Amino acid sequence: MTERRSEREAKFEVQDDFEMPFLGTPIERSSVKLSARYWDSADHRLLRWAQTLRYRHASDGSEDGWTLKVGPPPGAPASGAVLDRPELDEPVASDEPPARLAALVLGTVRGAPLRPVATLETDREMLLLGGGEEDGPGTVEVSDDRVTSTIDGSPGPSFRQIEIEVKAPGSESLLTQLSDRLVRAGAKATTAAKLETVLGGGPEPEVVVPRLRATSRMDVLVGYALARSVVRLIGEDPKIRAGSDADPVHDARVATRRLRSDLKSLEPYLAPVERLRTELGWVGGLLGAVRDLDVLIERMDTRIRELDGPDREAAAPILAHLEDDRRRRRTELRDGLGSDRYLTLLDELVEASRRPPVADPTDERRARRALRTVTRKAWRRTARAVDRLDPKSPDVALHEIRKRAKRARYAAELGREVFGRSAMRLADRLADVQNGLGELQDTVVAEERLRSLRLPSGSAFVAGMLVCSERSARAEARARWRRLWKAASAKRVRRWLA
């Protein structure tokens, strides 16, 4: 069975003759020999996406199995020298990667076969340290590793590395203190995996987000728009496959929505991309079905907790129905992510990010002009739709306003690197409109779902109470969104579009 945990550590490169400074009186000392074989595709796709897959055996019997580490995707904001990443373990001894872990990296390797790429032998000296009055509470493990390696049967690099890993809550101060002492003693902080060191450095990321400037040409603008969301989508892929956390599903859904929106906004400058938008809509629908239920279940759970005891008990079948539906939708999502259709889409997105599908590769128009044009167009479409509303417009019309405001927001955010605070001010105001109308839409979805449930009489009565609560929340949202729109449509906020 796959075990999931989180690793938080700081790593340091040191010379062979580095003298370890005094780090404190250890709670425990130990040593172990580790033998690890790393697996990847021939073109190192896992490493290109900050992932490593290894089988490792410890001489003391403390470890004998497979581990997949999932780091932040390329271009993600750095957190200094501290690595914080999920680890997934399969405590089995086998000559091939376990099917479960191989399935988790399917979206990363996309059909490329996995094979051994390097073997590392490590002599590790460990100190278990607990903070005292000076360093604060907590427990960390300091590992002094001397590593030798083999690549394709030939000797590879040898090196020394020190790691400090958090072993208990409340260890942040201790981690910082010990890291500072190592740096003062001459250690160099690093975030590189041992495999990167063995291979001579990290390979070029499969997708690189280009630097966008006001004078950038159309191909750079399109590449920027695609790459930033493709990195996010593929970066979240193994996390979605690994468990039931809501955040990766949400982030991947946002990535697909932003991709579809940006492709539509930039359509005048692109070669035909309708098929790409259609496929993004398909996978976005799978993600959205799960995400909508995540939101609905959390919403209903909050409301049910506010009920009196008997009504709270009667509401249990409501949550049970929703949980069953979410499990079914997650199964559909997993099946979709395992399909050739999805893997083909990822391949096409990677290719489009690297070779942007511009209509005219010789187009000399600059990003600044294009960004202002597409944002102004999206803004005007939203404003015209708002002007057509009246106080009795149906909820579906307000939902359409939300979708248009979201596209205008994404267009404005696309201009962040060029127009700076002006673009983000408009984007933030439009996000407020989107969120306000999103609250309204949540009430619509909740009522429709509650009405569709087949429930015993006591639970049906509670469902009716919840519908009343949703209608009250809807009335408040309808009354509030106009104020949000007034702030978003202020001339000073959109002056840069002129």
Disulfide bonds with the S-S distance in Angstrom:
none
